[in-house]
Amino acid sequence: MDVKNLTERYIAHTYKRQPLTLVKGRGMFVWDSRGKRYLDFVGGIAVCSLGHCHPALVKAISAQAKKLMHVSNLYHIQPQAELAALLAQVTPRGIDKFFFCNSGAEAIEGAFKLAVKHTKRQRIVTMEESFHGRTAATVGATWKASYREPFEALIPKIFDFVPFNDLTSAERVIGEQTAAVIVEPIQGEGGVNVPSENYLPGLRKLCDEHGALLICDEVQTGMGRTGKWFACEHWGVAPDEITMAKALGGGFPIGCLGAKAEIMDSFSPGDHASTFGGNPLACAAAKAVIQTMKKLKLPQRATKIGGYFKKRLNELAGKHMCVREVRGRGLLLAAELSSKQIADAAVVKARERGFLINCTADKVLRFVPPLIVERRHIDSLVEALDKILGEVEK
Ligand SMILES: Cc1ncc(COP(=O)(O)O)c(C=O)c1O
């Protein structure tokens, strides 16, 4: 049986997959099973920030695999302790203790547990258009009704939704029962929504006034993607808790909850755990990612090259009626098109021409390439999109 048939026969049908089996990657490129090459502007959805199979990451994983892959958090783990110390250098001020896990959703589950334990309060304020994951609590904090409703029985009834980028509504809801407010500094899956200048500082102030914790979900925006190590830094906001995953391991699965020490210290042995969390292999990978990002100054690079990319996308918007808006920061960019039909057709046509792009929130083309992307890659994508949009808007 070929891969497509095996997948249909043996894998849960939870993903709408494109008719493509990717078998190899290097830098900005991936290859399918027929040998066709694609320029990758998806990067495993904001994961492969160093590009595919970066030599420093491959070397670190191989060396650690030969030495020690897994023990348990029953023991001290050298790469885990070293990774935490490195993270303390790059996370927003005040974030200086970490809990390691395996995914974004798991990091957020930990963030909720910590907030409830620390504040002894019961409710969490979350945003419309948000995405926080697919486990029972994180899908409960996620806006899209179709993700939540079939599982209503499993979802804790603790979430208060308020419109994103609306401080008046937040002020109405945040109160003395609010353990935490969770927010993506820039909403990713919701369509790359960038808030106004006063929004995050305003949320920080409201949390302080009501004794609630501010959780920044930086699973998608973190690790340099938007031009700062963490997107909340664009607004000078220091959260009480921060969640990371995706790009942290550069493709190796790892998630992390960071918090202020006095908050993280509300956890005692037995309160929270994860068998694979912070295992030597995952932590060696994440250490190599951070060290390489620092060496290549990738956050600064994301600002510079992202600015160029945005300018080129705005040129397309000036030329094509179907492009309604270009938005985003650094290398988390989007072009909102006029319809889902047009956006879907653009993704297919781009693939046929050898470009991987992604569509989110129905009609928003989202670009989250590796942070090593160069101008020539952007130019060739923009040139292709120019032709594609000309075709699809007819
Ligand atoms: C902002 C945000 N939070 C959480 C998640 C969930 O992460 P994971 O799929 O690793 O559980 C995602 C995934 O897209 C995300 O974008």
The ligand as an SDF file (V2000), in Angstrom:
LIG
                    3D

 16 16  0  0  0  0  0  0  0  0999 V2000
   -0.9830   29.9790   20.1740 C   0  0  0  0  0  0  0  0  0  0  0  0
   -1.0350   28.4900   20.2500 C   0  0  0  0  0  0  0  0  0  0  0  0
   -1.2180   27.9080   21.4470 N   0  0  0  0  0  0  0  0  0  0  0  0
   -1.2430   26.5710   21.5700 C   0  0  0  0  0  0  0  0  0  0  0  0
   -1.1340   25.7450   20.4710 C   0  0  0  0  0  0  0  0  0  0  0  0
   -1.1830   24.2680   20.6600 C   0  0  0  0  0  0  0  0  0  0  0  0
    0.0810   23.7160   20.4880 O   0  0  0  0  0  0  0  0  0  0  0  0
    0.2540   22.1440   20.2710 P   0  0  0  0  0  0  0  0  0  0  0  0
   -0.3380   21.8150   18.9520 O   0  0  0  0  0  0  0  0  0  0  0  0
    1.7500   21.9330   20.3190 O   0  0  0  0  0  0  0  0  0  0  0  0
   -0.4420   21.4640   21.3910 O   0  0  0  0  0  0  0  0  0  0  0  0
   -0.9460   26.3200   19.2050 C   0  0  0  0  0  0  0  0  0  0  0  0
   -0.8340   25.4720   18.0140 C   0  0  0  0  0  0  0  0  0  0  0  0
   -1.0270   25.8850   16.9090 O   0  0  0  0  0  0  0  0  0  0  0  0
   -0.9000   27.7210   19.0930 C   0  0  0  0  0  0  0  0  0  0  0  0
   -0.7340   28.3270   17.9160 O   0  0  0  0  0  0  0  0  0  0  0  0
  1  2  1  0
  2  3  1  0
  2 15  2  0
  3  4  2  0
  4  5  1  0
  5  6  1  0
  5 12  2  0
  6  7  1  0
  7  8  1  0
  8  9  2  0
  8 10  1  0
  8 11  1  0
 12 13  1  0
 12 15  1  0
 13 14  2  0
 15 16  1  0
M  END
$$$$
